[in-house]
Amino acid sequence: MEGLMETIYNIFLFFEKEQCDEVGYVTHQFEGTDQAAGEFLRERMDADLKVAKRLRLSKPFTHGRLVSGQRLGTAHHLFDDIFQVTGARADPLMLVTQVVDGVVRVNYMGGIGPLDMNDASERLGASGVMVDWLSEYTSDGAIDLPRLIHDDYFLAIKTTFNAKLYVSSMKLLLSCIDSLAYVQFGHSRDQPPVFVRWLNAHAELARIGISGEELWEMRNGIVHMTNIHSAKVRSGKVRRISFGVNVPDGGLWSEAESIFYFNFYGLIKVVGNAIGHWLTAHLGDAEWFAMFIGRYDETVSDSRVALSGRLHPTPRQTTA
């Protein structure tokens, strides 16, 4: 802010094993343009790190949570404790640097606003690697999550279903559930599996005559072995189920085969409704949405990978 003396901040985020519990900061009184202030803070970075005041955060955060905050342009709220302690104005100018296991890590510099993934990729030598889904599906400040999930998963599910490639279509549908369950629960070994927990919370599987556990066991057989005989099914612990396209809506028991058949298209509709229920349940939840972005960034899909450009050789990076 040229012509006025203001307090500017050199902020350091100390990460240990992917989590930031502590931050450091140094304040300076500076008069000049924002660009000049940024250059000043960069020049002071090493010296300021040595004398930075340390502060334990009231709410520690992970590196993934930081990245999702950067994607939204809200990452600075993760260390609001600093600004409360120092009585900062509403929009203080700051330079934020990550310190990972004691080492300063810098490989990209951007502004305070939402992180431009295309710009970051280009500067890091990977121009055109992947379309940024967050910007692609954002319009007038709103993010169209139903359209995102439809394009990433249901386009391929419907294409293979309509082509009568039913096993391939089923694998894609089960993979979709796997992905969304991961987005919700992350890596978890708790029981029941996240696949079942997501279905139990949002899907009305009783409409087609099956349970989340039964679908999970069918998934284990089909995805890994392209059969319906998982270990629990073979041992008789879980009912054997399969699918058909001409099956009644409520399903059909085959006495001769000891298999319960459910309607495939019915499952597609149930999962579609479950996704709507899931997204509606988290409307207005900023923390959940930040978590969604962080985990969704880790997934891959046809609509993003298929649009990848040519990879460019990148000099070895010594920072991350």
N, C-alpha and C positions, 0 to 999 in steps of 0.2 A: 504494500500500500504506500505509494510514493508520497513523500511530504509529511508523513506522520510516523512518529516513533511507535513501534509495536513490539510485543513479546513474541518471539518465534522459538520453535522447539526442535531440538535434535532428540529423537526418540529411538530407543533401542529395545527390541523385543528379544528376550533371551529364551531360546528354545533348548530344551533337553528332552531327547527322545520324542520329538514331534509335539511337545506340549510347552506352552508358554505360561509359567506361573509368576514370572517376575519381569518387570520392565525397568528401563533406566531412562533418564531424561536430563537434558541441560537446556536452560533457557538463555536467550540472548535478547538484548534490546537492539532493534535494528530499524534504520530508516532507509527506504529505497523501494525499488520495484519488487514484485514477487519473484521475478526471474533472478534478480540480484540476490535476494534473500536465499533462494534455493542454492545458488552457487556458493554463497557464504557458508551455508550449513554443510554442503558437501565437502568444502575445504576443511571444515572444522570436525568432520566426522571422526577421524582417528583420535584426535586430541580429546574430543568430548567423550568418547567411549571410555577413556581412562578415568574420567572424573565424574561420570554420570551418577546422579542420585538414584538409588535402587528403591523400587516400590513393589511390594507383593500385591498381586491383583486379587480383588475380591471375587472375581469370576475368571479363573484360568481358561484358556482356550487352546485348541489344537491348531496345527498348521493348516489342516483342511478347512477349519472354520475361518481362519484368516483369509484364505484364498477366496472362499465364497463371499466373505465380506468385501473383499477387493472387487469381486465381480459385480457386486451391487453398489459399490461406492459408499459402503457403510462401515468399513473395517475400523475406522478410527474410534467408533463407539466401543470397540472391544477393550480399549484402554482409556476409557473416560475417567478412570480413577485419577490419572495424571492431571487432567484439566480441573477436576473437582478440588484436588489438593492445592493447585496453583491459582485457582480462580480465573481460569482462562476465559476469553470472550467466546462467543458462539462458534466462530469459524477460524480458529488459530491456524497460522501457517506453520507447517511442520515438515520435517524430513523423517521418514520412518525406515529404519534399517533392521534387518533380521540378524541376530547373532546366534549361530547354530553350534552347540557344543564348544562355545568359546571363540568361534571364528566368524568374522563378518562375512555375510553372504549377500552379494549384489550381482545380479546378472541382467536386471531390467529396471529402468526408472520410468515411472509414470506419474500422472497427476493425482489429485485427490478424488476425482470423479471415478465412475465405474471403469474397471480395468478393460482396456480394448485388447481382446485376445488376438485379433488379426494383426494389430500393431506389434504386440509382444512377439508373436510368431515370426513376423517379418524381421524385427530387430535381432532375433536370436537365430536367424538364418534358416527358418522353416516356413517361408511364405507359402500360403495356400494349403497347408497341411490339413486343416479341418475347418469347416464352417462353424462359426461360433453360434451354437444353438440358442444361447441366451439372447443375443441380439437378433437372430433370425426370427424368433418367435415373440419378440417384444414389439408392441405397437401402442402408441399413445400412453406409455408408461405402464401398460398391463402386459403380463406374460401369459400366453395362451397355452397352458399346460395340457389340456385335453388334445389340442391339435398336435402338440409336440409328441405326445405318447402315441397318438393315432399314426403319425407319419413314421415314427421310429419303429413301431411294432405292428400295428394293425394293418397297415398297407400290405406288408408281406404275408401276414396271416390270411387276409382276405384273398390276396392274389393266388396263393397256393390252394386255398380251399375251393375257390371258383374253378381252378384248373383240375380239381378232383385229385390233388396231391395231398390226401388227407393226413397221412402219417407225418409228412413234412410240415404241414400246417399245424398239427397238434404239437410237434416239437417246438415250433416257434411260439405258440401260445403258452406252453409251459415255461419256455425260456423267458417270455415276457413277465410271467408271474415271479420267476426267480429274480429278475432284475429289479422289479418294483419292490419286492420284499427286501432285497438288499438295500435299496435306497431308503426304505423305512427303518430297518433295524441294523444295518451294517453287518460286519462280520460277527456272528454270534453262534456259539455252540450250545446255547441253552435249548432245552426241550419245551414244547415241540419246536421243530425246525421253523425258521423264519417264513418259509413258504407256507406252512400250515397256519402260522400265527397271522399272517397277512390275510389269508383267506377267511379264517375264523372271525376276524375283526370286520371284514367288509363284504364278503361274498355270501349270497344266499344259495349255497350249493344244495340245500334240501329241496329246492325247486326241481332239480334234475335227479334227485334221489341218491346223491353221494355225499361223502364227507371230505374235509380237507386232508385228513390222514390217508384216506383211500386214494385220493388224487395224487398225493405225494408219493405213495408207493408205486402207482402207475407211472408217474414221472421218473422215478428211479429206474424202473425197468426200461421204459421207452427211450429215454435220453441216453442212457449208458449202454443198453444192449439191444434196443429196438425190439423188446418183447414186454410182456406185462407180468413177468414172473420175478418180482423182487424177492429178496431173502425173506422178508416178513410175510409176503403173500405165500411163498412156498411152504413156510412153516405153519400156515393157517392162522397167524396172528391178526392179519388184516384181510378183509374180503377182496377177492380178485374182481377188478372192474376193467372195462374196456369201453370203446366208443363206437358209435355208428351214426350215419347221416339220415337214416330212415326210422330211427328208434322213436317211440312215443316220448312226449315231453317229460313224463315222469320216470322214464327209464324202463328197462325190460330185463327180467331175470331169465337166464337160460339154464334150466335144470340139467340138461345134458352136458353142458360145458362147465357148470358151476361158475359162471361169469355173469356179473351184472353189467348190462350195457346202458350207457347214458347217451343222451342226444348231444352230438358234437356242437351243432349250431347253438343249442341251448347253453352250453358252457361258454361259448364266445359271448353271448348276450349277458350271462351272469358276470363274467369277468369285466366286460365293459361297464356294467352298472356298478361293480365293485370299485373300479377306478374312479368313477364319478363320486361315489360315497367317500372314498379315501381322500380325494382332493378337497371335497366340500368340508370334511371334518377338520381340515387344517387352514381354512380360509382366515386370513388376517393374522396368522401365527408367523411372525417374522423370524423367530429362531428356527422353526421347522423349515421354512422356506430356504433359509441359509444352509441348513443341513441338506435339504434336497439338492440344491445347486452343487454343493461340494461332492456329494456321492454320485449325482447324475453325470458330473464331469468325468467320472471314472468309467462310465459305461460306454459301450460302442454300439453303433447301429448302422443299418444300410444307408439311411438318409444323410448321415454325416460322413462315414468312411468312404462311401461311393463318390463323394464330391471332393475327395482329397486331391491336392495338387502334387506336383513332383517334389520329392524331398531333395533338399540342397545340402551338400556337405557342410558341416559346421565345425569350426576349430574346437579343439578340446576345451571344455569349460572347467575352470578351477573353482567356480562358485556355483551355488544352487539356490 
